């Protein structure tokens, strides 16, 4: 890994919160998702965390952090957060809320403050790889540090991909 890496809004937010992290750049694959990034970096897909921008039935945006090899049960999520329904935002809407481009969305330093939900089992991992605010750019850090900065609500909404 080189010592030069993009200084995104996410990196600024991590530095401001005094989070120890390592930066990892890789060749971005369109629609490759976490399987492409985990293969490129040689890390388990389960430890690569997706940042998903969804919205509830009132069209309020929210962020869900999920293992790369799992899916979000929107029905269970809606039930756990007290919403009638939850669905993914359209990419252009997600971009507007987060300030990032889909495929490069980080939960850190989002343009709009959004409630963050984290799959509970993420905290059991020794280290996670999560988007650093640009396509082809992940940061690795202790998941407890991510929880300290993001103050997420822990949920149990993972289903097999």
C-alpha positions as CSV (number, residue, x, y, z in Angstrom):
1,X,0.0,0.0,0.0
2,X,1.3,3.4,-0.9
3,X,1.3,6.2,1.7
4,X,-0.5,8.5,-0.8
5,X,-4.2,7.9,-1.0
6,X,-7.3,10.0,-1.8
7,X,-8.3,12.5,0.9
8,X,-12.0,12.2,0.8
9,X,-14.7,13.6,3.1
10,X,-14.6,10.1,4.8
11,X,-10.9,10.4,5.4
12,X,-11.3,13.8,6.9
13,X,-14.1,12.5,9.2
14,X,-11.9,9.6,10.3
15,X,-8.9,11.8,11.0
16,X,-11.1,14.3,12.9
17,X,-12.4,11.5,15.1
18,X,-8.8,10.2,15.7
19,X,-9.6,6.8,14.2
20,X,-6.6,4.5,13.3
21,X,-7.1,3.1,9.8
22,X,-5.2,1.8,6.8
23,X,-6.1,2.9,3.3
24,X,-6.4,0.3,0.5
25,X,-6.8,1.2,-3.2
26,X,-7.7,-1.4,-5.8
27,X,-8.9,-1.5,-9.4
28,X,-12.7,-0.8,-9.2
29,X,-14.9,-3.3,-11.1
30,X,-18.3,-1.9,-12.3
31,X,-21.0,-3.9,-10.5
32,X,-18.3,-6.1,-9.0
33,X,-19.4,-5.3,-5.4
34,X,-17.8,-6.7,-2.4
35,X,-16.7,-9.9,-4.1
36,X,-14.5,-7.9,-6.4
37,X,-13.0,-5.7,-3.7
38,X,-12.4,-8.7,-1.3
39,X,-10.7,-10.6,-4.1
40,X,-8.5,-7.6,-5.1
41,X,-7.4,-7.0,-1.5
42,X,-7.2,-10.7,-0.5
43,X,-9.6,-10.3,2.5
44,X,-12.7,-12.3,3.4
45,X,-15.9,-10.9,1.8
46,X,-17.6,-11.3,5.2
47,X,-15.3,-8.6,6.6
48,X,-15.9,-6.2,3.7
49,X,-18.8,-4.0,4.8
50,X,-21.3,-2.6,2.4
51,X,-22.7,0.9,3.0
52,X,-26.3,0.9,1.8
53,X,-28.5,4.0,1.5
54,X,-32.2,3.1,2.0
55,X,-35.3,5.0,2.8
56,X,-38.3,4.3,4.9
57,X,-42.0,4.7,4.0
58,X,-41.8,8.4,5.0
59,X,-38.9,8.7,2.4
60,X,-36.4,9.4,5.2
61,X,-33.0,8.2,4.2
62,X,-31.0,5.8,6.4
63,X,-27.7,4.0,6.2
64,X,-27.3,0.2,6.7
65,X,-23.9,-1.4,7.2
66,X,-23.9,-5.0,6.2
67,X,-21.4,-7.9,5.6
68,X,-20.4,-8.1,2.0
69,X,-21.6,-11.7,1.7
70,X,-25.0,-11.0,3.2
71,X,-28.2,-9.2,2.1
72,X,-30.4,-6.9,4.2
73,X,-33.9,-8.2,4.9
74,X,-35.8,-5.0,4.4
75,X,-38.9,-6.5,6.0
76,X,-37.0,-7.3,9.2
77,X,-35.3,-3.9,9.1
78,X,-38.7,-2.1,8.8
79,X,-40.0,-4.2,11.7
80,X,-37.0,-3.5,13.9
81,X,-37.0,0.3,13.3
82,X,-40.8,0.7,13.5
83,X,-41.3,1.6,9.8
84,X,-44.0,0.2,7.5
85,X,-41.5,-0.5,4.8
86,X,-37.9,0.2,3.8
87,X,-36.4,0.1,0.3
88,X,-33.2,1.0,-1.4
89,X,-32.9,4.6,-2.7
90,X,-32.5,5.1,-6.4
91,X,-28.7,5.6,-7.1
92,X,-29.1,9.3,-7.9
93,X,-31.1,9.9,-4.7
94,X,-28.5,7.9,-2.6
95,X,-25.8,10.0,-4.2
96,X,-27.6,13.2,-3.2
97,X,-28.1,12.1,0.4
98,X,-24.6,10.8,1.0
99,X,-22.5,13.2,-1.2
100,X,-20.8,10.1,-2.6
101,X,-21.2,8.1,-5.8
102,X,-22.8,4.7,-5.5
103,X,-20.0,2.2,-5.4
104,X,-18.0,4.7,-3.4
105,X,-20.4,5.4,-0.6
106,X,-18.8,5.7,2.9
107,X,-20.8,6.0,6.1
108,X,-18.2,8.5,7.3
109,X,-18.5,12.2,6.4
110,X,-21.9,12.0,4.6
111,X,-23.3,15.2,3.1
112,X,-26.6,14.7,5.1
113,X,-26.7,13.3,8.6
114,X,-28.6,10.0,8.4
115,X,-29.5,7.4,11.1
116,X,-27.0,4.5,10.8
117,X,-28.0,0.9,11.4
118,X,-25.2,-1.8,11.7
119,X,-25.6,-5.5,11.5
120,X,-24.8,-6.6,15.1
121,X,-22.3,-9.4,14.1
122,X,-20.0,-6.8,12.4
123,X,-18.8,-5.9,15.9
124,X,-17.6,-9.5,16.4
125,X,-15.0,-9.1,13.6
126,X,-11.4,-8.2,14.5
127,X,-11.1,-5.8,11.5
128,X,-13.4,-4.5,8.8
129,X,-12.8,-3.1,5.3
130,X,-15.3,-0.3,4.5
131,X,-15.6,2.3,1.7
132,X,-13.3,5.3,2.1
133,X,-15.4,7.6,0.0
134,X,-14.4,6.8,-3.6
135,X,-14.8,3.8,-6.0
136,X,-11.8,1.5,-5.6
137,X,-10.9,2.8,-2.2
138,X,-11.5,1.0,1.1
139,X,-10.2,1.7,4.6
140,X,-9.6,-1.0,7.2
141,X,-10.2,-0.4,10.9
142,X,-11.5,-1.8,14.1
143,X,-15.3,-2.2,13.9
144,X,-15.6,-0.8,17.5
145,X,-14.0,2.4,16.2
146,X,-16.6,2.6,13.4
147,X,-19.3,2.1,16.0
148,X,-17.8,4.8,18.3
149,X,-17.8,7.4,15.4
150,X,-21.1,6.4,13.7
151,X,-23.2,5.7,16.9
152,X,-25.2,3.1,15.0
153,X,-28.3,1.3,16.1
154,X,-27.5,-2.4,16.1
155,X,-29.9,-4.7,14.2
156,X,-30.2,-8.3,13.2
157,X,-31.3,-8.1,9.5
158,X,-28.8,-10.2,7.6
159,X,-29.9,-12.9,5.2
160,X,-27.8,-15.1,2.9
161,X,-26.9,-13.5,-0.3
